[in-house]
């Protein structure tokens, strides 16, 4: 059982990393590490694909967190 959970964690971590990297479009490394990530300091509403990608990222992060908690319960129990 632990093997399947570990494989699922690896898959989720790769998918979560890809989803996060897809959101930092066109900003370069400067915006990823504290630069001006908002288009000229203006607030921009997420729409369409950006909104869907944002929601997928939230879902993947929640699934990853739940699976990590489940994995720690398997190991300790």
N, C-alpha and C positions, 0 to 999 in steps of 0.2 A: 504494500500500500504506500509506503514512504517513497518508493521509487516513482510511482505515478504522480505523487504530489510534487516531487522534485522536478520532474519533467514538465509538469504544468506550470511550476514557478519559473522555470527557464523560458518557456514559451511566452508567458505573460510579461516577463521582464523585457524580453526583446521587443514585444509588441508595444509595451508602454514607452520604451526608449524611442522607438520609431515615431510614435504618436507625438511625443514631446518635441522631437527634433523637427517634425513637419510643421509644428506651430511656430517655430522661430524662423519663418521665411524671410529672406532678404535682410535680416538684421545684422548678420555677421557676428563674429565673436564678441565684438564690443557690447552689443545689446544683450547678449547672453550672460555676460558677467558684469551687469550693473550699468551699462550704457543707457542711452535714451531709447528704450524699446517701444515707446508709444509714438506714433507718427508725429514727430515734431512737438511732442508734449500734449497733443490733443487726444481726447478720448474717442475711441472708435468702437462702434457696436459690432458684435460678431453676427454675421448673417450667412446663410447658406452652408457651404462646405466648412467654413471656419467654425460655425456653431456646432455642426455635426461632429467635427474632429475634436472639439473641446468636450462635448458630451461623451464621446468614445474614450477620451483620455480619463475623464472622471470615472467612468465605468470600469476601465482597466485598472485604475489605481485602487478602487474599492475592492475589486475582485482579488487583486494581488494582496492587499492587506488582510482580507478574510482568509485567503489561502495560507498566508504566513502564520496567522493565529491558529488555524486548523493544523498546520504542520507542527507547530510547537506543542500543541495538545497531544498529537500522535506520539511525538518523541518522549514527552514527559509521562504519558499514560500507558 
